Amino acid sequence: MTLIALPGVYDPQDDTDLLADALHDEAVPEGAEVLDIGTGTGALALAAARLGARVTAVDISRRAVISTRLNARLAGLPVRVVRGDLLSPLVGRAYDLILSNPPYVPALSPTVPERGAARAWDAGHDGRLLLGRICREAPRLLRPGGVLLIVHSALSDPQATLLELREQGLKAAVAGRRSIPFGPVLRSRRAWLVEQRLISDDDTMEELVVIRAERPV
């Protein structure tokens, strides 16, 4: 279905599709508790709900919350949508599966934007301001045997994600990869990315990576 995205809300793109593929590779049982962090339009939350999961979606953006509620209503799917900063409104809850397509693009600013469209992708100089928080906080919300699926760019150091998740006691590995041409955001900051040695002068492709982490039973 075509999803409603209010201005400033991230439209589903290749990273969304790659994470959706990883979701469908999981054996999600009927009634499983699923959390979608940084839901945007709710594309992944709706995909999980179609599998019969009980889904909670969270986003800091009011427009994203409204977009997801509208899309869930139009799809006729039960999705609980809450507004909050990553996992802060969900303390004390437990989930069988956690999904996240967070902001992860390395940016000239060392801080996350407080408003505007760039809030959906900019994540500090190394692209890890939100990734690091998710790696530290999400494992606490996983039930034994629960799985975290997170997608981000190879520019944002997948090895660091693997290491941080393993330090939290999870079994973590790369579950999917996809190479795509640089989009307008990366093209607009090419000179800075070269200066930071994140890409070379002749790079034209970005690699997306899905990491799967499981809490031992």
Secondary structure, 3 states (H helix, E strand, C coil): CCCCCCCCCCCCCHHHHHHHHHHHHCCCCCCCEEEEECCCCCHHHHHHHHCCCEEEEEECCHHHHHHHHHHHHHHCCCEEEEECCCCHHHCCCCEEEEEECCCCECCCCCCCCCCCHHHHCECCCCCCHHHHHHHHHHHHHEEEEEEEEEEEEHHHCHHHHHHHHHHCCCEEEEEEEEEEECCHHHHHCHHHHHHCCCCCCCCCEEEEEEEEEECCC
